[in-house]
Amino acid sequence: MILSAGVRPNTTLAKAAGLELGARGGITVDTHMRTSDPHIWAAGDSVETPHTVLPGRWLAPLAGPANREARVAAENICGRNTEYRSTQGTSIVKIFDMVAGGTGATERQAPRRRGPVSGRACAPLRPRRLLPRHRNDAGSRSSSPPTPGASSARRPPASTASTSASTCSRPPSAAARPSTTSRRLELAYAPPFGSAKDPVNMAGFVASNVLRGDLTLWYAQDYPEATAGARLIDVRTPEEFSIWHLPGAENVPLGSIRLECELWDRTGPLRLYCAVGFRSYLAYRALVQRGFTDVATLSGGSDTFRSWHEVEPESDEPPLPMTAYAEAAEFTAAATKATAQAALLANGTGVQVDLDCSGLACPGPIMKLSEKMKTLDAGDEVVVHVSDPGFASDAPAWARRNGHELVAISPEGPGYVATMRKGGAVLATRPSASVGIMSPPAPNKTSFVVFSGDLDKVLAAFIIANGAIAMGEEVSMFFTFWGLNSLRRTDPPKRERKLMDKMFATMMPSSAGSMPLSQMNMLGAGAALIKKVMRDNSVSSLPDLIMSAQAGGARLIACTMTMDLLGIAPTDLMDDVELGGVATFLGEAAESTTTLFI
């Protein structure tokens, strides 16, 4: 049983809003898709629009016209004077192996023109050379000049007949501009045959965008000249980017580009691309609307690029289904939250706390400031008092690296007083593979090889390490040969030692607190003197710096080969010291932006 019930518009909301309805129960709109309320536009199955060949206004629950009506409405909302002229009613349906289609006016509708009506039927044969088991195709055409209409019933494909007839039925004036014509064509659509966003219409939309200056394209055949000197942005997902991307491209997914572009140079050249050009078009519009002046997007996306340059596909598997408008509700919510938080950060919350770092030497002030910031909310402020004159340079660098704002800094005594406003993670985050889930960017990492057993050199290593931690970086320290002595505990458990191990233990420093200076050691007097000077200047001792680094998450790795050579057992080392070899260090170094040998 086949039931063809038809559809009726659901205009409950329009009625409640007091909008005018037409004779057929649909929403009344003008050619700009504006309703009787000048602040409301409507499009789709519930609106009444002029018919191309019949008088009056008609309901047309068809996906193709709905898409074109929506574009007209959007353009008028944005200030353009675009018109939707008429709906022709081109349609097609598939019933088992039979296909029926129509366009314009049927014989039943044609008398509304109040003129003579004639109908013609034809049954052309299909060419035998194409379909040996050919059948007759039935078609009819009604007319009461100038009221054209056509319908057909045939085995597939009937879409060609309906589409051809619909094109012929259009007024000849529409052919003046090819891009205008193709975007206004009403083509036969049903799921078995194609898309409501017909490629012919879409080509017309893109062409009109380019002609009107709404879109600038770059082309696969112009690569690499088209991207020379430009920042190349891939707006696909991280998963797509990891499979294949253009050389030199950076991945900024569409959902996060509105947030990430805030710190970009608006005059620098940007070249965008995605898989087929749709997501990069959305990114293009977002950037242009934010004042970027040199933006272009790859025509046809990476799929066209790969075909043009004969790049092998990354997989023989068909692509996974995806939401064409990568603007999911989660992204919208994240963007709204980010906008609200950005406003909060710009003005502050009004909460302000004092932090006294007077008397602390580098890196003490930024370490203490970093700890205090962890207890505050985004937008809260810290007024920090520092006696270290180097803080004038450290403060802006620390704030910039950690996403905070240096509101003010001014001299105070021998040092400075500065106001820091805590930033929000949302300003420096990117949506992850799961839509709408925000994850912080990977921090920089600094790795050390601590080879020296001299107090001053190991002290410098841990000062830099603690500073890096305060700057938000990961730290990995690999201790080998004499540097291992800085990790020895002051009270190791008693154990049996070989003669050679006892000799090494006697000659080497027993812990970080007994290490010599590299210069002016003077049998330990120099080391004692420098420790006193450090206390007098509020510089943390080496053991304290080691504890701070561990508390900050630094990885302290002892070289197992050196431990065997020098007779050092794991029980001789401090708690939480890891054991590793050269591969461990090389792995850490490969992930680091900075590697230091001390």
C-alpha positions in Angstrom: 0.0 0.0 0.0 1.3 3.4 -0.9 -0.1 6.4 1.0 0.4 9.9 -0.4 -1.0 12.2 2.3 0.7 15.5 1.4 1.9 18.1 4.0 0.5 21.1 5.7 2.6 24.0 7.2 3.0 24.2 10.9 2.5 27.9 11.5 1.7 27.8 15.2 4.7 29.9 16.1 4.0 32.4 13.3 0.4 32.8 14.5 1.5 33.3 18.1 3.9 36.0 16.9 1.1 37.8 15.1 2.5 37.3 11.6 0.2 37.5 8.6 -0.8 34.2 6.9 -1.7 33.7 3.3 -4.7 32.2 1.6 -3.2 28.8 1.7 -2.3 28.9 5.4 1.4 29.7 4.9 3.4 32.6 6.2 3.2 35.7 4.0 6.6 36.9 2.8 7.8 39.4 0.3 10.5 38.8 -2.3 13.2 39.4 0.3 11.6 36.7 2.6 10.6 39.3 5.1 7.3 38.7 7.0 4.7 41.2 8.0 6.9 42.0 10.9 9.9 43.9 9.4 12.2 42.3 12.0 11.3 38.7 11.1 12.2 36.7 8.0 11.0 33.2 7.1 11.9 30.5 4.6 11.1 26.9 3.9 8.1 24.7 3.7 5.8 27.1 5.7 6.1 30.2 3.5 4.0 31.2 0.5 5.9 32.4 -2.6 5.0 33.4 -6.1 4.7 30.5 -8.7 6.8 30.8 -11.8 4.0 30.1 -14.2 0.8 30.4 -12.1 -0.9 33.4 -10.5 -1.0 33.9 -6.8 1.2 32.5 -4.0 1.7 28.9 -3.3 3.1 26.5 -0.7 6.1 24.5 -2.0 7.4 21.9 0.5 10.6 21.3 -1.5 14.1 21.1 -0.2 15.8 22.9 -3.2 13.6 26.0 -3.0 13.9 26.0 0.8 17.7 26.2 0.6 17.6 29.1 -1.9 15.0 30.9 0.2 17.2 30.6 3.2 20.2 32.1 1.3 18.0 35.1 0.2 16.7 35.6 3.7 20.3 35.5 5.2 21.6 38.0 2.6 18.8 40.4 3.3 19.3 40.1 7.1 22.9 41.0 6.5 21.9 44.1 4.6 21.8 43.0 1.0 18.9 43.5 -1.5 18.5 40.0 -2.8 15.2 38.7 -4.1 13.5 35.3 -4.3 11.5 35.6 -7.5 9.4 32.4 -7.7 9.0 28.7 -7.0 8.5 26.5 -10.0 7.6 23.3 -8.2 10.1 21.0 -9.8 9.8 17.6 -8.1 10.6 13.9 -8.5 9.7 10.7 -6.7 10.8 7.1 -6.9 8.3 4.3 -6.3 10.1 0.9 -6.5 11.6 0.9 -10.0 9.3 3.6 -11.3 10.2 7.3 -11.3 7.9 10.2 -11.8 8.7 13.9 -12.0 7.2 17.2 -12.8 7.8 20.9 -13.1 5.7 24.0 -13.6 1.9 23.7 -13.9 0.0 20.4 -14.3 -3.1 20.1 -16.5 -5.2 20.4 -13.4 -3.5 23.6 -12.3 -3.2 25.3 -15.7 -6.8 26.5 -16.0 -6.0 28.9 -13.2 -4.4 31.0 -15.9 -7.9 31.6 -17.3 -6.8 30.7 -20.8 -6.9 27.8 -23.2 -5.2 24.6 -22.1 -3.8 21.9 -24.2 -2.1 18.7 -23.2 0.3 16.6 -25.2 1.6 13.1 -24.4 4.6 11.4 -25.8 6.2 7.9 -25.3 9.7 8.0 -26.8 11.8 4.8 -27.0 15.1 4.6 -25.3 18.0 3.8 -27.7 18.5 0.1 -28.1 22.3 0.5 -28.1 22.1 1.7 -24.5 19.3 -0.4 -23.0 18.6 -3.5 -25.1 15.5 -4.3 -23.0 14.0 -0.8 -23.6 10.6 0.3 -22.5 8.5 3.3 -23.5 8.7 6.4 -21.3 5.5 8.3 -20.8 5.5 12.1 -20.6 3.1 14.9 -20.9 3.2 18.7 -21.3 0.5 21.2 -20.7 0.4 24.8 -21.9 -1.8 27.8 -22.1 0.6 30.3 -23.5 2.7 31.3 -21.7 2.0 28.7 -18.9 4.4 25.9 -19.4 4.5 22.7 -17.4 5.7 19.2 -17.8 5.6 15.8 -16.1 7.1 12.4 -16.8 6.8 8.8 -15.6 9.5 6.4 -16.5 12.1 3.9 -15.3 15.1 5.8 -14.0 16.3 8.3 -14.7 13.4 10.8 -14.9 15.4 13.5 -13.1 17.0 14.5 -16.4 13.6 15.2 -18.0 12.3 17.2 -15.0 15.5 19.2 -14.8 15.6 20.0 -18.5 12.0 21.0 -18.5 12.4 23.2 -15.4 15.3 25.0 -17.0 13.3 25.6 -20.2 10.4 26.9 -18.1 12.4 29.7 -16.5 12.0 33.2 -18.0 14.7 33.9 -20.6 16.0 37.0 -18.6 17.5 34.7 -16.0 20.2 33.7 -18.5 21.8 37.1 -18.5 24.5 36.0 -16.0 25.6 32.4 -15.8 26.4 32.5 -12.1 23.0 34.1 -11.4 21.2 31.5 -13.6 22.8 28.4 -12.0 22.2 29.5 -8.5 18.5 30.2 -9.2 17.8 27.1 -11.2 15.2 24.8 -9.6 16.4 21.3 -10.2 14.8 17.9 -9.5 15.7 16.5 -6.2 15.0 13.4 -4.2 17.4 11.3 -2.0 17.8 8.6 -4.6 19.0 11.1 -7.2 21.1 13.8 -5.6 21.2 16.5 -3.0 18.9 19.4 -2.1 22.1 21.5 -2.3 22.5 20.6 -6.0 26.0 20.9 -7.4 24.8 23.2 -10.1 23.2 25.6 -7.5 26.2 25.4 -5.3 28.6 26.2 -8.2 26.4 29.3 -8.8 26.5 30.3 -5.2 30.3 30.0 -5.1 30.7 31.9 -8.4 28.4 34.7 -7.2 30.4 34.9 -3.9 33.6 35.3 -5.9 32.1 37.9 -8.3 30.7 40.0 -5.5 34.0 39.9 -3.5 32.6 37.7 -0.7 35.2 35.1 -1.3 38.9 34.9 -2.5 40.2 31.6 -3.7 43.6 30.1 -4.3 44.0 27.1 -6.5 45.8 23.8 -6.4 47.5 24.5 -9.8 49.1 27.6 -8.4 50.8 25.8 -5.5 53.4 26.5 -4.1 53.5 30.1 -5.4 50.0 30.7 -4.0 51.1 30.0 -0.4 54.7 31.5 -0.6 55.2 33.8 2.4 51.8 33.1 3.8 50.6 31.4 6.9 49.0 28.1 5.8 46.1 27.1 8.1 44.4 23.6 8.0 40.9 24.0 9.6 40.1 20.2 9.6 40.1 18.1 12.7 43.3 17.0 14.4 42.6 13.4 13.2 42.4 14.5 9.6 45.4 16.6 10.0 47.5 13.8 11.4 46.7 11.5 8.5 47.9 14.0 5.8 48.3 17.7 5.5 50.0 20.2 3.2 53.7 20.8 4.0 54.2 23.7 6.4 50.5 23.8 7.4 49.4 24.3 11.0 46.2 22.8 12.4 43.6 25.2 13.7 40.2 23.4 13.7 37.3 25.5 12.5 35.6 25.4 15.9 38.4 27.2 17.6 39.6 29.6 14.9 37.5 32.5 16.3 39.4 32.2 19.6 42.9 31.5 18.3 42.9 34.3 15.7 42.6 37.0 18.4 46.4 37.2 18.7 47.2 36.9 15.0 48.5 39.7 12.7 45.4 40.9 10.8 47.5 42.2 7.9 49.6 39.1 7.3 48.7 36.7 4.5 46.6 33.7 5.5 45.9 30.7 3.2 43.2 28.3 4.4 42.1 24.9 3.3 39.9 21.9 4.5 38.8 18.7 2.8 36.4 20.1 0.2 36.3 23.9 0.8 33.2 24.3 2.9 34.8 24.5 6.4 37.6 26.7 5.1 34.9 29.0 3.6 33.3 29.4 7.1 36.7 30.1 8.5 37.4 32.6 5.7 34.2 34.5 6.6 35.0 34.4 10.3 38.5 35.9 9.7 37.4 38.6 7.2 34.6 39.7 9.5 37.3 40.1 12.2 39.4 42.5 10.1 41.9 40.2 8.4 42.8 41.7 5.1 44.7 39.1 3.2 42.8 35.8 3.3 42.2 33.1 0.6 40.8 29.6 0.8 41.7 26.6 -1.4 39.2 26.0 -4.1 37.9 22.4 -3.8 39.9 21.7 -0.6 42.6 19.1 -0.1 40.6 16.5 -2.1 41.1 18.6 -5.2 44.7 19.4 -4.3 45.5 15.8 -4.0 43.9 15.0 -7.3 45.7 17.8 -9.1 49.1 16.9 -7.7 48.4 13.1 -8.0 48.9 12.5 -4.2 47.8 9.0 -3.3 44.7 8.8 -1.1 45.5 8.2 2.6 43.0 5.3 2.7 40.9 3.2 0.4 38.1 3.3 3.0 35.2 5.6 2.3 35.2 8.8 4.4 33.3 8.7 7.7 30.0 10.7 7.7 30.4 14.1 9.2 28.3 17.2 10.0 28.8 19.6 7.1 28.4 22.6 9.3 31.2 21.9 11.8 29.5 24.5 14.0 28.0 22.1 16.5 26.1 23.3 19.5 29.0 22.5 21.8 31.3 24.8 19.8 28.7 27.6 20.0 28.4 27.2 23.7 32.2 27.2 24.1 32.5 30.3 22.0 29.8 32.0 24.0 31.5 31.1 27.2 34.8 32.3 25.8 33.3 35.7 24.9 31.9 36.1 28.3 35.2 35.2 29.9 37.1 37.5 27.6 34.9 40.4 28.8 35.5 39.3 32.4 39.3 39.2 31.9 39.3 42.5 30.1 37.7 44.3 33.1 38.7 42.0 36.0 36.6 40.7 38.8 37.5 43.3 41.3 39.2 40.8 43.6 42.7 41.9 44.5 45.3 40.3 46.8 48.7 41.4 48.0 51.8 39.3 47.7 55.0 40.3 49.4 58.1 38.8 47.6 60.5 41.4 49.1 63.9 39.9 49.9 63.5 37.0 47.5 66.1 36.6 44.8 65.4 35.1 41.4 63.6 32.7 40.7 61.9 33.1 44.1 59.4 35.9 43.1 58.0 34.1 40.1 57.9 30.8 41.9 55.8 32.4 44.7 53.7 34.3 42.2 53.0 31.1 40.3 51.8 29.4 43.4 49.5 32.3 44.4 48.0 32.4 40.9 46.9 28.8 41.2 44.6 29.7 44.1 42.8 32.5 42.2 40.0 32.6 39.7 40.3 34.1 36.2 40.1 37.9 36.3 41.4 38.1 39.9 44.5 40.3 40.5 47.7 40.0 42.5 49.6 43.1 43.6 53.1 41.8 44.0 56.0 43.6 45.8 59.5 42.5 44.6 62.9 43.8 45.6 64.7 42.0 42.7 65.5 44.6 40.0 65.4 41.8 37.4 61.7 41.4 37.9 61.0 44.3 35.5 62.1 41.9 32.7 60.8 38.7 34.3 57.3 39.9 34.9 56.2 40.6 31.3 57.8 37.3 30.1 56.2 35.2 32.8 52.7 36.8 32.3 52.9 36.4 28.5 54.0 32.7 28.8 51.3 31.8 31.2 48.4 33.7 29.6 48.1 36.3 32.3 48.0 40.1 32.0 50.5 42.5 33.4 48.2 45.3 34.2 50.8 47.7 35.7 54.4 47.8 36.9 56.3 50.6 38.6 59.4 51.1 40.6 59.2 50.6 44.4 62.3 51.1 46.5 65.1 48.9 45.0 62.6 46.8 43.1 59.1 47.0 41.7 55.4 46.7 42.5 53.3 45.0 39.8 49.7 44.2 39.3 49.0 40.8 37.5 45.5 39.8 36.4 44.9 36.0 36.1 44.1 34.9 32.6 41.6 32.1 31.6 42.5 28.8 30.1 40.0 29.3 27.4 42.1 32.0 25.9 44.9 29.6 25.2 43.0 26.4 24.5 41.8 24.5 21.5 38.9 22.1 21.1 40.1 18.6 21.0 38.9 15.8 18.8 35.7 15.5 20.9 33.6 18.4 19.8 33.4 21.1 22.5 35.9 19.5 24.9 38.6 22.1 25.7 42.1 20.9 26.4 45.2 23.0 27.2 48.0 23.1 24.6 51.0 20.9 25.3 53.5 22.9 27.4 57.1 23.5 26.4 59.6 21.2 27.9 63.2 21.9 29.0 65.6 19.0 29.5 69.0 19.1 31.3 72.1 16.9 31.4 73.6 17.6 34.9 77.2 16.3 34.5 79.0 18.6 36.9 79.4 17.9 40.6 80.3 21.5 41.4 78.0 23.4 43.7 77.8 26.6 41.6 77.0 24.7 38.4 74.3 22.4 39.9 72.9 25.5 41.7 72.5 27.2 38.3 70.8 24.1 36.9 68.2 24.1 39.6 67.6 27.8 39.5 66.9 27.6 35.8 64.8 24.4 36.3 62.6 26.1 39.0 62.2 29.2 36.8 61.1 27.0 33.9 58.5 25.3 36.1 57.2 28.7 37.2 56.9 29.6 33.5 54.6 26.7 33.0 57.1 24.4 31.3 57.8 20.7 31.9 61.3 19.9 33.2 63.4 16.8 32.9 66.9 16.5 34.5 69.2 13.6 33.7 72.0 13.2 36.3 75.2 11.5 35.3 78.8 11.1 36.6 79.6 13.7 39.3 76.1 15.3 39.0 74.7 12.2 40.7 76.2 13.4 44.0 73.6 16.1 44.2 70.8 13.5 44.4 72.4 11.5 47.2 70.5 11.5 50.5 72.2 12.7 53.7 71.3 9.5 55.7 71.4 6.5 53.4 70.7 3.1 54.9 73.7 1.0 55.8 74.7 -1.7 53.3 77.6 -3.8 52.3 80.0 -2.1 49.9 82.9 -3.3 47.8 86.3 -1.8 48.5 86.1 0.3 45.3 82.7 1.6 46.2 83.9 2.6 49.7 86.8 4.5 48.1 84.5 6.4 45.7 82.1 7.2 48.6 84.9 8.6 50.6 86.2 10.8 47.9 82.9 12.1 46.6 80.5 14.6 48.2 78.1 12.8 50.4 75.0 15.0 49.4 74.0 18.2 47.8 74.9 20.1 51.0 78.6 19.1 50.8 79.4 19.9 47.2 82.5 22.0 46.4 82.7 25.2 44.3 84.3 24.9 40.8 86.4 28.0 41.6 87.8 29.4 44.9 86.7 26.3 46.9 89.7 26.7 49.3 89.2 23.3 50.9 85.5 24.0 51.5 85.9 27.5 52.9 84.7 29.0 49.6 81.6 26.8 49.5 80.8 27.8 53.1 81.2 31.5 52.2 78.9 31.3 49.2 76.2 29.6 51.2 76.4 32.4 53.8 76.1 35.0 51.1 73.1 33.1 49.6 71.4 33.1 53.0 72.0 36.8 53.5 70.5 37.5 50.1 67.5 35.2 50.6 68.6 32.8 47.8 67.3 29.3 48.4 69.9 26.7 49.2 70.6 23.8 46.8 68.6 21.2 48.8 65.7 23.6 49.0 65.8 24.2 45.2 65.9 20.4 44.6 62.8 20.0 46.8 61.0 22.9 45.0 61.8 21.3 41.6 60.4 18.0 42.7 57.3 19.6 44.1 56.8 21.4 40.8 56.8 18.2 38.9 60.4 18.0 37.6 61.6 14.5 36.6 64.9 13.8 38.3 66.5 10.8 36.4 69.7 9.1 37.7 71.9 7.4 35.1 72.0 3.7 35.9 75.4 3.2 34.1 77.1 5.8 36.2 75.5 4.4 39.4 77.1 1.0 38.6 80.5 2.7 37.9 80.5 4.8 41.1 79.0 2.2 43.4 75.8 4.2 44.1 72.7 2.1 44.9 69.1 3.2 44.5 68.8 3.4 48.3 71.5 6.0 48.3 69.4 8.4 46.4 66.6 10.8 47.5 63.0 9.7 47.3 61.2 10.0 43.9 64.3 9.9 41.8 63.8 7.8 38.7 66.3 5.5 37.2 67.1 5.6 33.5 69.6 5.3 30.7 70.6 7.2 27.6 67.4 6.2 25.7 65.4 7.8 28.5 67.3 11.1 28.1 67.2 11.1 24.3 63.4 10.5 24.4 63.0 13.5 26.8 65.4 15.7 24.7 63.4 14.8 21.5 60.3 16.3 23.1 62.0 19.4 24.5 62.3 22.8 23.0 65.4 23.5 25.1 68.2 21.1 26.1 71.0 22.2 28.5 74.3 20.4 29.3 75.7 21.5 32.7 
